[in-house]
Amino acid sequence: MNYGAIGWVIGHEITHGFDDQGRQFDADGNLYDWWQATTREAYLQRAQCIIWQYGNYTVPEVNNLKLNGINTQGENIADNGGIKEA
């Protein structure tokens, strides 16, 4: 269980390098759009799926608060990547 948990955390943090914010930086940390157009378009289509999925979650314990899939997409992408990598 410990290996799975630490694997998820490490995978989560690595995936941040490819989420909605991290993907915009090159290997040297410079803000630079280094992805090919076809790669970027495929990424945006898949990211939209994550946005829709998480945007449809509500939290009943907080007056049925609806999550904002756009605002949380970086963490949602990293969570999904972390669990897949673990």
C-alpha positions in Angstrom: 0.0 0.0 0.0 2.9 2.4 0.8 4.4 1.7 -2.6 1.1 2.4 -4.4 0.6 5.6 -2.4 4.1 7.0 -3.0 3.9 6.0 -6.7 0.6 7.9 -7.0 2.2 11.0 -5.4 5.3 10.9 -7.6 3.2 10.2 -10.7 0.9 13.1 -9.7 3.8 15.5 -9.5 5.4 14.3 -12.7 2.1 14.7 -14.5 2.0 18.4 -13.5 4.7 18.9 -16.1 2.1 18.1 -18.7 -1.1 19.6 -17.3 -2.8 22.8 -18.5 -0.1 25.0 -17.0 3.1 22.8 -17.0 2.8 21.9 -20.7 3.4 25.6 -21.6 7.0 25.5 -20.4 10.1 24.1 -22.1 12.8 21.9 -20.6 14.6 25.0 -19.3 11.5 26.4 -17.6 10.9 29.1 -20.2 7.3 29.9 -21.2 7.3 28.5 -24.7 4.7 26.7 -26.8 6.8 23.7 -27.8 4.1 21.2 -28.7 3.2 20.5 -32.3 -0.2 21.8 -33.4 -1.6 18.3 -33.8 -0.4 17.3 -30.3 -1.8 20.4 -28.8 -5.2 19.8 -30.4 -5.4 16.2 -29.3 -4.4 17.3 -25.7 -7.1 20.0 -25.6 -9.7 17.5 -26.7 -8.7 15.1 -24.0 -8.5 17.9 -21.4 -12.0 18.9 -22.3 -13.2 15.5 -21.3 -11.6 15.9 -17.9 -13.2 19.4 -17.6 -16.6 18.0 -18.4 -16.3 15.0 -16.1 -15.2 17.0 -13.0 -17.5 19.9 -13.8 -20.4 17.6 -13.3 -19.4 16.6 -9.7 -21.3 18.1 -6.8 -20.5 18.1 -3.1 -23.8 17.5 -1.2 -22.1 18.3 2.1 -21.5 21.8 1.0 -25.0 22.9 -0.2 -24.6 20.9 -3.4 -21.6 22.9 -4.5 -20.7 22.1 -8.1 -17.0 21.8 -8.9 -15.5 24.0 -11.6 -13.8 21.7 -14.0 -11.9 24.5 -15.7 -10.4 25.8 -12.5 -9.5 22.4 -11.2 -8.2 20.8 -14.4 -4.5 20.9 -13.5 -5.1 18.9 -10.3 -7.6 16.6 -12.0 -5.2 15.8 -14.8 -2.4 15.2 -12.3 -4.6 13.0 -10.1 -5.6 10.8 -13.1 -2.0 10.6 -14.4 -0.7 9.7 -10.9 -3.1 6.9 -10.5 -2.4 5.5 -13.9 1.4 5.7 -13.3 1.1 4.1 -9.9 
